[in-house]
C-alpha cells in the first residue's frame, strides 16, 4: 500500500515534491509497531476490537 501510494503521488506531484524530498523519493520510513494488551481474556479482547470506531 505504501509503495503504491508513493508511486502515484510522485507521478502526479513530482515538480512540487522534488523541492522537499531531494534525497529520497519516499514518504515512509522502515519500522514496525508492537503493542502489548496485558493480561486480559480472549473475550475481553474480542469485545474491545469489535467496539472500535
SVG drawing of the C-alpha trace seen along z (x, -y; Angstrom):
<svg xmlns="http://www.w3.org/2000/svg" viewBox="-19 -23 39 39">
<polyline fill="none" stroke="black" stroke-width="0.4" points="0.0,0.0 2.7,-2.5 4.7,-1.8 1.6,-2.2 0.6,-5.5 4.2,-6.8 4.4,-5.9 1.2,-7.7 1.8,-10.8 5.2,-11.2 3.9,-10.7 1.3,-13.4 3.1,-16.0 6.8,-15.4 7.6,-19.0 6.5,-20.1 7.8,-17.2 11.3,-17.3 11.8,-20.6 11.3,-18.9 12.3,-15.3 15.5,-15.7 17.4,-12.9 14.9,-10.0 11.6,-9.7 9.6,-8.3 7.4,-9.4 7.7,-6.3 10.4,-5.0 11.3,-1.5 9.9,-0.4 7.3,1.6 4.6,1.2 4.4,3.6 1.8,3.4 1.0,5.4 -2.6,6.0 -1.6,7.0 -3.3,9.8 -6.9,9.9 -9.1,12.7 -9.8,13.5 -13.4,12.5 -12.4,9.1 -10.0,8.5 -12.6,9.6 -15.2,7.2 -12.7,4.4 -11.8,5.0 -15.4,5.2 -16.3,1.9 -13.5,-0.1 -15.0,-3.1"/>
</svg>
